[in-house]
Amino acid sequence: MANDNTPRKARKYRVAVTDALSHERLWTTVLTRPAFLTALVSAAVVLLLLFFLLVAFTPLKTFIPGYPDARARRQAVQNAMRIDSLETRILQWELYTENLKRVVSGEDPLLLDSLILLQSSSRDAVDAAYLQRRDSLLRVRVTEAEQFEVAGPRRELPIEARAFYTPVKGVVSEGFDRSLHPYLDITAPSGTPVMAVLDGTVVFAGWDEVDGYTLAVQHRGDILSVYKHNEKLLRKAGDAVKAGTPVALTGSSASLTKGDHLRFELWYEGEAVDPASFISF
């Protein structure tokens, strides 16, 4: 007997809705087994979603056991207020009893204000002691870390690795010469703000017959910047300045100057260096 290798066809199921009296077919559809399972799962998901929406956004959630409704929450607030009132009443009775004992024994009664001050002072004392103890522990940890140099020594960047701020945008009218002209002259309109090239501290701010209004700023890494021939100084000696903040206004305050310009000097480790090598004007 030969084997029947003919592939079996997938079974199909017909779902129909008919009129009970006239047997008229109102609606019909044909489904396979995978389609029927898919439709069943989709219907279950839709029902679950509808149930979740009803419970989440309707008063039905109040019927869930353990879910507090508005009345339960209001009752909880009222109970908390009653407990607070009872605690206050108990404190008053304790104060009354203590004062009665003191009056009977001939002592001065306690005042409510004095009790409040006593409680606050004791709490402040406890907080101060706690903070002092924590501060002492922190100081011990910092001391131990510094003892073994966990952070390591602070390394200063060389001048080549510094990012300088341009003191003033203009045209370099005369360049740098270490022997004859150890600075730059930058022409700029009168009143142009002169910016600090790095963070630092003003170590000199004054007027000189030759250089006019002059300002010098000491920076970290043994770097000194000097700004001369200004019309007005905006900082005084001892002021801390940030890179890019105005320190003066350009002009021609010196007696030997011709035209409005800034005379800018840059010193590194006690020697004058060419500012154009590190700053773009």
C-alpha positions in Angstrom: 0.0 0.0 0.0 1.6 3.3 -1.1 2.0 6.0 1.5 -0.1 9.1 0.9 2.4 12.0 0.9 -0.2 14.6 -0.1 0.2 17.6 2.2 -2.8 18.1 4.4 -4.7 21.3 3.9 -5.2 23.6 6.8 -8.7 23.4 8.3 -10.9 26.4 8.1 -13.7 27.3 10.4 -16.7 29.4 9.5 -18.3 31.7 12.1 -21.7 32.9 11.1 -24.6 34.8 12.7 -28.1 34.0 11.4 -31.6 35.0 12.3 -33.3 32.4 14.5 -36.6 32.7 12.7 -35.8 33.3 9.0 -32.4 31.7 9.1 -31.1 34.7 7.2 -27.3 34.9 7.4 -26.5 38.3 9.0 -22.7 38.0 9.3 -20.1 35.4 8.4 -16.4 35.0 8.4 -13.9 32.2 7.8 -11.0 31.7 10.1 -8.0 29.3 10.3 -6.7 28.0 13.6 -3.8 30.6 13.9 -6.2 33.4 13.0 -8.7 32.2 15.6 -6.0 32.1 18.3 -4.8 35.6 17.3 -8.3 37.0 17.5 -8.8 35.4 20.9 -5.6 36.8 22.3 -6.4 40.3 20.9 -9.8 40.2 22.4 -8.3 39.3 25.8 -5.8 42.1 25.6 -8.5 44.6 24.7 -10.6 43.4 27.6 -7.7 43.7 30.0 -7.0 47.2 28.8 -10.6 48.3 29.2 -10.7 46.8 32.7 -7.5 48.7 33.6 -8.9 52.0 32.3 -12.1 51.5 34.2 -10.3 50.8 37.4 -7.8 53.6 37.0 -10.0 56.5 35.9 -13.4 55.7 37.5 -14.7 55.3 41.1 -14.5 51.5 40.7 -11.0 51.6 42.2 -12.5 52.4 45.5 -14.0 48.9 45.6 -10.5 47.4 45.6 -9.7 46.0 49.1 -7.1 48.1 50.8 -7.4 51.1 48.5 -8.1 54.3 50.5 -11.0 56.3 49.4 -11.6 60.0 50.0 -13.5 59.3 53.2 -10.7 57.2 54.5 -8.0 59.8 53.8 -10.2 62.5 55.4 -10.6 60.3 58.5 -6.8 59.7 58.6 -6.2 63.5 58.6 -8.7 64.0 61.3 -7.2 61.3 63.4 -3.7 62.9 63.0 -5.1 66.2 64.2 -6.8 64.6 67.2 -3.5 62.9 68.1 -1.7 66.2 68.0 -4.4 67.8 70.2 -4.1 65.0 72.7 -0.3 65.3 72.8 -0.7 69.0 73.5 -3.3 68.4 76.2 -1.1 65.7 77.8 1.8 68.2 77.8 -0.4 70.8 79.5 -1.5 68.4 82.2 2.1 67.3 82.8 3.1 71.0 83.2 0.1 71.6 85.5 1.1 68.6 87.6 4.7 69.7 87.8 3.8 73.2 88.8 1.3 72.0 91.4 4.1 69.9 93.0 6.4 72.9 92.9 3.9 75.2 94.5 3.2 72.7 97.3 6.9 72.3 98.0 7.4 76.1 97.9 9.3 76.3 94.6 8.8 78.7 91.7 6.4 77.3 89.0 7.7 76.6 85.5 6.6 78.8 82.6 5.6 77.4 79.2 8.0 79.9 77.4 10.9 78.7 79.5 10.2 75.1 78.6 10.2 75.9 74.9 13.5 77.8 75.2 15.0 75.0 77.2 14.0 72.4 74.6 15.3 74.6 71.7 18.6 75.3 73.4 19.1 71.7 74.3 18.4 70.7 70.6 20.8 73.4 69.3 23.5 72.1 71.7 23.0 68.6 70.5 23.2 69.7 66.8 26.3 71.8 67.5 28.0 68.9 69.2 27.1 66.5 66.4 28.3 68.9 63.7 31.6 69.5 65.7 32.2 65.8 65.9 31.6 65.3 62.2 33.8 68.3 61.4 36.6 66.7 63.5 36.3 63.4 61.6 36.5 65.2 58.3 39.6 67.1 59.3 41.2 63.9 60.4 40.5 62.3 57.0 41.8 65.3 55.1 45.0 65.4 57.2 45.6 61.7 56.6 45.1 62.2 52.8 47.5 65.2 52.8 50.1 63.3 54.9 50.5 60.6 52.1 50.0 63.2 49.3 47.1 61.4 47.7 46.3 64.3 45.4 50.0 64.8 44.6 51.8 68.1 44.2 50.1 70.8 42.1 51.8 71.1 38.7 52.0 74.4 37.0 51.5 74.5 33.3 54.3 76.1 31.2 53.6 79.3 29.4 53.3 77.4 26.1 50.3 75.5 27.4 48.4 78.5 28.7 45.3 79.8 26.9 45.8 83.6 26.8 42.9 86.1 26.3 43.6 88.8 23.7 44.1 92.0 25.7 42.8 94.2 22.9 41.9 93.6 19.2 43.9 95.9 17.0 46.9 96.2 14.7 50.4 95.7 15.9 52.1 98.9 15.0 55.6 97.9 16.4 56.8 94.4 17.1 58.8 92.8 19.8 62.6 93.2 20.1 64.2 91.8 23.2 67.0 94.5 23.3 65.3 97.7 21.9 61.6 97.1 22.1 60.7 94.3 24.6 56.9 94.8 24.2 54.2 95.2 21.6 52.4 98.4 20.6 48.8 97.6 19.5 46.8 100.5 18.0 43.1 100.7 19.0 40.6 103.6 19.3 40.6 105.6 22.5 38.3 104.1 25.1 38.6 100.5 23.9 38.5 98.1 26.9 41.7 96.4 27.8 41.2 92.8 29.0 43.3 90.7 31.4 45.0 87.9 29.6 44.9 85.4 32.5 43.4 85.1 36.0 45.6 87.0 38.4 46.0 89.8 40.9 46.8 93.4 40.2 50.2 94.2 41.7 50.6 97.7 40.4 48.2 100.4 39.2 49.4 104.0 38.8 50.5 106.8 36.5 54.0 107.5 35.2 55.3 110.4 33.1 56.9 108.1 30.5 54.4 105.2 30.4 51.2 107.0 31.4 48.5 105.0 33.3 50.1 101.6 33.8 48.7 98.4 35.3 50.5 95.1 36.1 48.9 91.7 36.8 50.7 88.8 38.5 49.5 85.4 37.2 50.2 81.8 38.4 53.2 80.1 36.9 55.6 83.1 37.3 53.8 85.1 34.6 53.4 88.9 34.6 51.4 91.0 32.2 51.8 94.8 32.0 49.4 97.2 30.3 50.8 100.8 29.6 49.7 104.0 27.9 46.1 103.6 29.1 43.6 106.5 29.2 42.0 105.2 32.4 42.5 102.3 34.9 39.5 100.2 36.0 41.3 98.2 38.7 43.5 99.0 41.6 46.4 97.2 43.3 45.2 94.1 45.2 42.2 93.4 43.0 41.7 89.9 41.7 40.8 89.7 38.0 39.6 87.0 35.7 40.8 86.4 32.2 38.8 88.5 29.7 37.6 91.1 32.3 38.3 94.8 31.5 41.2 96.3 33.5 41.7 99.6 31.7 40.8 101.7 28.7 43.1 102.5 25.8 44.4 106.0 25.1 47.6 108.1 24.9 48.2 109.3 28.5 52.0 109.1 28.3 53.9 112.3 27.4 56.0 110.6 24.6 53.2 108.6 23.0 51.8 109.4 19.6 48.3 108.1 18.9 46.0 105.9 20.8 47.5 102.5 21.5 48.2 99.9 24.1 51.8 99.0 25.1 51.6 95.4 26.2 54.4 93.5 28.0 54.5 89.8 28.9 57.1 88.5 31.4 57.9 84.8 32.1 60.2 83.7 34.9 61.7 87.3 35.1 62.4 87.7 31.4 60.4 89.5 28.7 58.9 87.3 26.0 57.2 88.0 22.7 53.4 88.2 23.4 52.7 87.5 19.7 54.2 84.0 20.2 51.3 83.1 22.5 48.4 85.5 21.7 46.7 86.3 18.4 46.0 90.0 18.0 
